Amino acid sequence: MKVSVDIKISGLGVILTIIFAVLKLTRVIDWGWFYCFLPLIISAGLALLLFLIAAIVMFWPRK
């Protein structure tokens, strides 16, 4: 059995991060940097979670 997993960071998370960073640098918003990078952190966390689920399913002992 061949299993293929293709995980990409969500484009929406990257776009939102860029928008928030530009708004922060131009002083339009007064958020902390953590909140500006939160969409990217969430996207990376979801990708990691999907990878872990795929790894568990792949290596789960079968009868």
C-alpha angles and dihedrals in degrees: 000000000000118000121192123188122187113188120182128176109252113263090217091059092051093047093049091048092053092047093048092047092051091048090049093049092049089048094239091127127035099209127134119258090251091064091046091056095039095101090055092046091051091048092050091047092052091048090051091048092051090048091052092048091050091049092050092049092047096049099035109125112255126208 
